[in-house]
Amino acid sequence: MSVLDDRLAELGLTIPEVATPVAAYVPAVVSGHLVYTSGQLPFVAGALPETGKVGASVAPERAQELAAICVLNGLAAVRSVIGSLDRVTRIVKVVGFVASDPAFTGQPGVINGASELLGDIFGDAGRHARSAVGVAVLPLDSPVEVEFIIEFA
């Protein structure tokens, strides 16, 4: 077991298998000492557990949980290209997209689900720059999508 595997076990979490891309892209790409993930949807066992717009059919609290699932899927993509999450030295940037009802303005709170989980997993190395963007619709009617850039050694 790696140090990160131990930390994930303490948090009651496991990294899933890499989600199969839904279009013409790869889950993650390495450039130098950075990994760029593709946008990650909150797939669980190959399916979206919820669809719709946040602030309408999806509660913001549920969307936070879905953003955390996106992180786990993103970490699976990272692990697939660098071998071990123990190599992660910093989460550099997180970009979160929230499919929002037109009146919903709580996108930062939703993406806190991703940011807080990264902090719980990586500690200070999990602190990052971030954008949280409201959009009209996401692929497959997902409520959230998260991508990130990580640095590794």
SEZA-901833 format. One record per residue: x, y, z of N, C-alpha, C in turn; residue in one letter. Coordinates in Angstrom, 2 decimals, padded with zeros to 5 digits. Example, Ala and Ser with C-alpha at 12.3 -4.5 7.8 and 13.67 -1.06 7.14 Angstrom:
// residues 2
{{013.19,-005.69,007.80},{012.30,-004.50,007.80},{013.20,-003.30,007.80},A}
{{012.85,-002.25,007.08},{013.67,-001.06,007.14},{012.90,000.03,007.87},S}
//
This chain:
// residues 153
{{000.84,-001.19,000.00},{000.00,000.00,000.00},{000.89,001.24,000.00},M}
{{000.45,002.24,-000.73},{001.19,003.49,-000.77},{000.69,004.42,000.34},S}
{{001.41,005.49,000.55},{001.01,006.49,001.54},{-000.36,007.06,001.19},V}
{{-000.56,007.36,-000.09},{-001.85,007.92,-000.51},{-002.97,006.89,-000.38},L}
{{-002.67,005.64,-000.66},{-003.69,004.58,-000.47},{-004.11,004.51,000.99},D}
{{-003.13,004.62,001.89},{-003.44,004.64,003.33},{-004.33,005.81,003.68},D}
{{-004.00,007.00,003.13},{-004.79,008.20,003.42},{-006.22,008.04,002.88},R}
{{-006.34,007.51,001.68},{-007.67,007.29,001.10},{-008.47,006.30,001.95},L}
{{-007.82,005.25,002.43},{-008.50,004.28,003.28},{-008.98,004.93,004.57},A}
{{-008.16,005.81,005.16},{-008.57,006.55,006.36},{-009.83,007.36,006.10},E}
{{-009.94,007.92,004.89},{-011.09,008.73,004.52},{-012.27,007.89,004.03},L}
{{-012.07,006.57,003.94},{-013.13,005.69,003.47},{-013.35,005.77,001.97},G}
{{-012.29,006.11,001.22},{-012.41,006.31,-000.22},{-011.55,005.33,-000.98},L}
{{-011.95,005.04,-002.20},{-011.12,004.27,-003.11},{-011.11,004.96,-004.46},T}
{{-010.02,004.79,-005.16},{-009.92,005.34,-006.51},{-010.53,004.31,-007.46},I}
{{-011.48,004.74,-008.30},{-012.11,003.79,-009.22},{-011.20,003.49,-010.41},P}
{{-011.67,002.63,-011.28},{-011.00,002.43,-012.56},{-011.16,003.70,-013.38},E}
{{-010.28,003.91,-014.34},{-010.36,005.10,-015.20},{-011.66,005.04,-015.99},V}
{{-012.40,006.15,-015.97},{-013.65,006.23,-016.73},{-013.35,006.19,-018.22},A}
{{-014.14,005.46,-018.96},{-014.00,005.39,-020.40},{-014.41,006.72,-021.01},T}
{{-013.57,007.31,-021.85},{-013.93,008.58,-022.49},{-015.24,008.45,-023.28},P}
{{-016.03,009.53,-023.27},{-017.30,009.52,-024.00},{-017.17,010.15,-025.38},V}
{{-015.96,010.55,-025.77},{-015.72,011.15,-027.08},{-014.26,010.92,-027.46},A}
{{-013.73,011.72,-028.38},{-012.38,011.53,-028.91},{-011.34,012.29,-028.09},A}
{{-010.94,011.72,-026.96},{-009.91,012.31,-026.10},{-009.36,011.22,-025.20},Y}
{{-008.30,011.56,-024.48},{-007.74,010.64,-023.49},{-008.00,011.23,-022.10},V}
{{-008.06,010.40,-021.06},{-008.39,010.89,-019.72},{-007.36,011.84,-019.12},P}
{{-006.08,011.68,-019.47},{-005.04,012.56,-018.91},{-003.83,012.55,-019.82},A}
{{-003.09,013.67,-019.77},{-001.89,013.83,-020.57},{-000.79,014.39,-019.68},V}
{{000.43,013.87,-019.85},{001.60,014.37,-019.13},{002.36,015.33,-020.03},V}
{{002.77,016.47,-019.46},{003.66,017.41,-020.13},{004.67,017.88,-019.10},S}
{{005.92,017.48,-019.27},{006.94,017.80,-018.27},{006.59,017.13,-016.95},G}
{{006.47,017.95,-015.91},{006.12,017.44,-014.58},{004.68,017.78,-014.21},H}
{{003.86,017.97,-015.23},{002.45,018.28,-015.01},{001.57,017.23,-015.66},L}
{{000.44,016.94,-015.00},{-000.60,016.11,-015.60},{-001.83,017.00,-015.75},V}
{{-002.38,016.98,-016.95},{-003.62,017.69,-017.26},{-004.70,016.64,-017.43},Y}
{{-005.76,016.71,-016.63},{-006.85,015.75,-016.83},{-007.87,016.34,-017.79},T}
{{-008.54,015.47,-018.48},{-009.72,015.88,-019.23},{-010.82,016.15,-018.21},S}
{{-011.87,016.81,-018.64},{-013.00,017.02,-017.75},{-013.55,015.69,-017.28},G}
{{-013.74,015.58,-015.98},{-014.22,014.34,-015.37},{-015.67,014.50,-014.93},Q}
{{-016.49,013.57,-015.35},{-017.89,013.54,-014.92},{-017.97,012.64,-013.69},L}
{{-019.05,012.74,-012.93},{-019.18,011.93,-011.71},{-019.68,010.51,-011.95},P}
{{-019.01,009.80,-012.85},{-019.40,008.42,-013.12},{-019.16,007.53,-011.91},F}
{{-020.11,006.66,-011.64},{-019.98,005.61,-010.63},{-020.35,004.32,-011.34},V}
{{-019.40,003.40,-011.42},{-019.62,002.12,-012.11},{-020.13,002.34,-013.53},A}
{{-019.57,003.34,-014.22},{-019.89,003.58,-015.62},{-021.16,004.36,-015.90},G}
{{-021.85,004.83,-014.87},{-023.10,005.58,-015.07},{-023.11,006.85,-014.23},A}
{{-023.86,007.83,-014.69},{-024.05,009.04,-013.89},{-025.13,008.77,-012.84},L}
{{-024.82,009.00,-011.56},{-025.82,008.74,-010.52},{-026.95,009.76,-010.51},P}
{{-026.73,010.89,-011.16},{-027.74,011.94,-011.18},{-027.50,012.81,-012.41},E}
{{-028.57,013.36,-012.95},{-028.47,014.29,-014.07},{-029.35,015.50,-013.78},T}
{{-029.13,016.57,-014.53},{-029.97,017.75,-014.40},{-029.21,018.98,-013.99},G}
{{-029.96,020.04,-013.74},{-029.39,021.34,-013.42},{-029.36,021.56,-011.91},K}
{{-028.24,022.09,-011.46},{-028.09,022.43,-010.05},{-028.94,023.68,-009.77},V}
{{-029.67,023.63,-008.68},{-030.58,024.71,-008.34},{-031.98,024.47,-008.87},G}
{{-032.15,023.43,-009.66},{-033.47,023.04,-010.17},{-033.73,021.62,-009.69},A}
{{-033.33,020.61,-010.49},{-033.59,019.22,-010.12},{-032.49,018.60,-009.25},S}
{{-031.34,019.25,-009.14},{-030.23,018.75,-008.33},{-029.92,019.75,-007.22},V}
{{-029.94,019.29,-005.99},{-029.64,020.15,-004.85},{-028.15,020.51,-004.83},A}
{{-027.80,021.71,-004.42},{-026.39,022.10,-004.35},{-025.55,021.15,-003.49},P}
{{-026.11,020.65,-002.40},{-025.36,019.73,-001.54},{-025.05,018.42,-002.26},E}
{{-026.01,017.95,-003.04},{-025.78,016.74,-003.83},{-024.73,017.01,-004.92},R}
{{-024.79,018.17,-005.51},{-023.81,018.53,-006.54},{-022.40,018.59,-005.95},A}
{{-022.28,019.04,-004.70},{-020.97,019.01,-004.02},{-020.44,017.58,-003.94},Q}
{{-021.29,016.65,-003.57},{-020.90,015.24,-003.50},{-020.46,014.73,-004.88},E}
{{-021.19,015.14,-005.91},{-020.85,014.72,-007.27},{-019.51,015.30,-007.70},L}
{{-019.21,016.54,-007.28},{-017.91,017.15,-007.60},{-016.78,016.35,-006.96},A}
{{-017.01,015.83,-005.77},{-015.99,014.99,-005.11},{-015.79,013.69,-005.89},A}
{{-016.86,013.13,-006.43},{-016.73,011.92,-007.25},{-015.91,012.22,-008.50},I}
{{-016.11,013.40,-009.08},{-015.31,013.82,-010.24},{-013.82,013.80,-009.89},C}
{{-013.48,014.25,-008.67},{-012.08,014.25,-008.24},{-011.53,012.83,-008.20},V}
{{-012.28,011.90,-007.63},{-011.81,010.52,-007.57},{-011.58,009.96,-008.97},L}
{{-012.47,010.29,-009.90},{-012.29,009.85,-011.28},{-011.06,010.51,-011.90},N}
{{-010.84,011.78,-011.59},{-009.66,012.47,-012.09},{-008.38,011.88,-011.53},G}
{{-008.41,011.51,-010.27},{-007.22,010.89,-009.68},{-006.93,009.53,-010.31},L}
{{-007.97,008.82,-010.72},{-007.76,007.57,-011.44},{-007.04,007.85,-012.76},A}
{{-007.44,008.92,-013.45},{-006.79,009.29,-014.71},{-005.34,009.67,-014.47},A}
{{-005.08,010.43,-013.40},{-003.71,010.82,-013.06},{-002.87,009.58,-012.79},V}
{{-003.38,008.71,-011.94},{-002.65,007.49,-011.60},{-002.33,006.66,-012.85},R}
{{-003.24,006.66,-013.82},{-003.03,005.85,-015.02},{-001.85,006.32,-015.85},S}
{{-001.47,007.60,-015.71},{-000.35,008.10,-016.52},{000.94,008.28,-015.74},V}
{{000.88,008.32,-014.39},{002.13,008.48,-013.62},{002.42,007.28,-012.71},I}
{{001.51,006.33,-012.67},{001.76,005.09,-011.93},{001.33,005.09,-010.48},G}
{{001.65,006.14,-009.74},{001.31,006.20,-008.31},{000.96,007.63,-007.91},S}
{{-000.10,007.75,-007.13},{-000.48,009.08,-006.64},{000.51,009.60,-005.60},L}
{{001.37,008.74,-005.09},{002.42,009.20,-004.18},{003.40,010.14,-004.88},D}
{{003.40,010.16,-006.19},{004.28,011.05,-006.95},{003.73,012.47,-007.02},R}
{{002.48,012.69,-006.66},{001.87,014.03,-006.72},{002.55,014.93,-005.69},V}
{{003.03,016.09,-006.15},{003.65,017.05,-005.24},{002.78,018.27,-005.01},T}
{{001.83,018.53,-005.90},{000.96,019.69,-005.74},{-000.22,019.59,-006.69},R}
{{-001.38,019.99,-006.19},{-002.53,020.24,-007.07},{-002.39,021.70,-007.48},I}
{{-002.22,021.95,-008.75},{-001.93,023.30,-009.23},{-003.21,024.08,-009.49},V}
{{-004.14,023.49,-010.23},{-005.33,024.22,-010.66},{-006.50,023.28,-010.78},K}
{{-007.66,023.74,-010.35},{-008.92,023.02,-010.51},{-009.87,023.92,-011.27},V}
{{-010.55,023.36,-012.26},{-011.61,024.07,-012.97},{-012.87,023.23,-012.83},V}
{{-013.91,023.85,-012.30},{-015.18,023.15,-012.12},{-016.28,023.81,-012.91},G}
{{-017.07,023.00,-013.56},{-018.21,023.47,-014.34},{-019.48,022.95,-013.68},F}
{{-020.46,023.82,-013.53},{-021.71,023.46,-012.87},{-022.86,023.75,-013.83},V}
{{-023.59,022.73,-014.24},{-024.78,022.93,-015.06},{-025.83,023.55,-014.15},A}
{{-026.14,024.82,-014.41},{-026.89,025.62,-013.44},{-028.23,026.09,-013.96},S}
{{-029.21,026.04,-013.07},{-030.46,026.75,-013.31},{-030.08,028.22,-013.49},D}
{{-030.77,028.98,-014.36},{-030.38,030.37,-014.59},{-030.33,031.24,-013.33},P}
{{-031.10,030.90,-012.30},{-031.11,031.70,-011.08},{-030.07,031.24,-010.06},A}
{{-029.38,030.13,-010.32},{-028.43,029.58,-009.36},{-027.09,030.30,-009.45},F}
{{-026.58,030.75,-008.31},{-025.30,031.48,-008.28},{-024.31,030.88,-007.29},T}
{{-024.54,029.65,-006.87},{-023.69,029.03,-005.86},{-022.63,028.09,-006.41},G}
{{-022.14,028.36,-007.62},{-021.14,027.48,-008.23},{-019.89,027.29,-007.36},Q}
{{-019.36,028.35,-006.72},{-018.18,028.13,-005.87},{-018.42,027.12,-004.75},P}
{{-019.59,027.15,-004.14},{-019.91,026.20,-003.09},{-019.98,024.77,-003.59},G}
{{-020.50,024.60,-004.81},{-020.57,023.26,-005.40},{-019.16,022.72,-005.62},V}
{{-018.29,023.53,-006.19},{-016.94,023.07,-006.52},{-016.09,022.94,-005.26},I}
{{-016.55,023.50,-004.15},{-015.87,023.22,-002.87},{-015.85,021.72,-002.58},N}
{{-016.81,020.98,-003.10},{-016.80,019.53,-002.93},{-015.54,018.91,-003.49},G}
{{-015.06,019.45,-004.60},{-013.80,018.97,-005.20},{-012.61,019.51,-004.42},A}
{{-012.61,020.79,-004.17},{-011.46,021.43,-003.51},{-011.22,020.88,-002.11},S}
{{-012.28,020.73,-001.35},{-012.13,020.23,000.02},{-011.62,018.79,000.03},E}
{{-012.09,017.97,-000.91},{-011.60,016.59,-000.96},{-010.11,016.56,-001.31},L}
{{-009.69,017.37,-002.24},{-008.27,017.41,-002.59},{-007.43,017.85,-001.39},L}
{{-007.93,018.80,-000.60},{-007.24,019.19,000.62},{-007.20,018.08,001.64},G}
{{-008.30,017.35,001.79},{-008.34,016.23,002.73},{-007.34,015.14,002.33},D}
{{-007.21,014.90,001.04},{-006.32,013.84,000.57},{-004.86,014.27,000.61},I}
{{-004.57,015.46,000.09},{-003.18,015.86,-000.12},{-002.66,016.88,000.89},F}
{{-003.49,017.33,001.83},{-003.04,018.32,002.80},{-002.66,019.62,002.11},G}
{{-001.55,020.24,002.55},{-001.12,021.52,001.96},{-000.87,021.41,000.46},D}
{{-000.41,020.26,000.00},{-000.16,020.08,-001.44},{-001.47,020.10,-002.23},A}
{{-002.60,019.97,-001.56},{-003.90,020.01,-002.21},{-004.48,021.39,-002.37},G}
{{-003.82,022.41,-001.80},{-004.29,023.80,-001.96},{-003.97,024.25,-003.39},R}
{{-004.93,024.89,-004.03},{-004.79,025.14,-005.47},{-005.49,026.42,-005.91},H}
{{-005.13,026.88,-007.10},{-005.89,027.92,-007.79},{-007.14,027.25,-008.37},A}
{{-008.21,028.06,-008.60},{-009.45,027.43,-009.02},{-010.37,028.38,-009.77},R}
{{-011.16,027.82,-010.65},{-012.28,028.51,-011.27},{-013.52,027.65,-011.08},S}
{{-014.66,028.29,-010.85},{-015.95,027.60,-010.73},{-016.92,028.33,-011.65},A}
{{-017.36,027.64,-012.70},{-018.10,028.29,-013.78},{-019.48,027.67,-013.92},V}
{{-020.49,028.50,-014.02},{-021.84,028.03,-014.31},{-022.03,027.94,-015.82},G}
{{-022.62,026.83,-016.27},{-022.87,026.62,-017.69},{-024.30,026.13,-017.90},V}
{{-024.77,026.25,-019.13},{-026.14,025.86,-019.46},{-026.34,024.35,-019.43},A}
{{-025.37,023.61,-019.95},{-025.51,022.15,-020.02},{-024.11,021.54,-020.10},V}
{{-024.00,020.33,-019.57},{-022.75,019.58,-019.62},{-023.00,018.25,-020.34},L}
{{-021.94,017.56,-020.76},{-022.13,016.28,-021.46},{-023.01,015.31,-020.67},P}
{{-023.87,014.63,-021.39},{-024.78,013.62,-020.83},{-025.72,014.18,-019.77},L}
{{-025.89,015.49,-019.74},{-026.73,016.20,-018.76},{-026.18,016.06,-017.34},D}
{{-024.85,015.90,-017.23},{-024.21,015.83,-015.91},{-024.38,017.16,-015.18},S}
{{-024.59,017.12,-013.87},{-024.69,018.37,-013.11},{-023.35,019.08,-012.92},P}
{{-022.25,018.31,-012.91},{-020.92,018.90,-012.68},{-019.87,018.20,-013.54},V}
{{-018.78,018.92,-013.75},{-017.60,018.39,-014.44},{-016.40,019.09,-013.83},E}
{{-015.34,018.32,-013.56},{-014.15,018.89,-012.94},{-012.91,018.42,-013.69},V}
{{-012.00,019.35,-013.91},{-010.69,019.01,-014.48},{-009.63,019.63,-013.61},E}
{{-008.42,019.09,-013.65},{-007.36,019.70,-012.88},{-005.99,019.47,-013.47},F}
{{-005.06,020.25,-012.96},{-003.65,020.16,-013.32},{-002.90,019.83,-012.06},I}
{{-002.07,018.79,-012.12},{-001.28,018.41,-010.95},{000.19,018.41,-011.34},I}
{{001.02,018.67,-010.34},{002.47,018.57,-010.51},{002.92,017.28,-009.83},E}
{{003.93,016.63,-010.42},{004.42,015.38,-009.83},{005.94,015.31,-009.98},F}
{{006.52,014.46,-009.17},{007.98,014.26,-009.22},{008.29,012.90,-009.83},A}
//
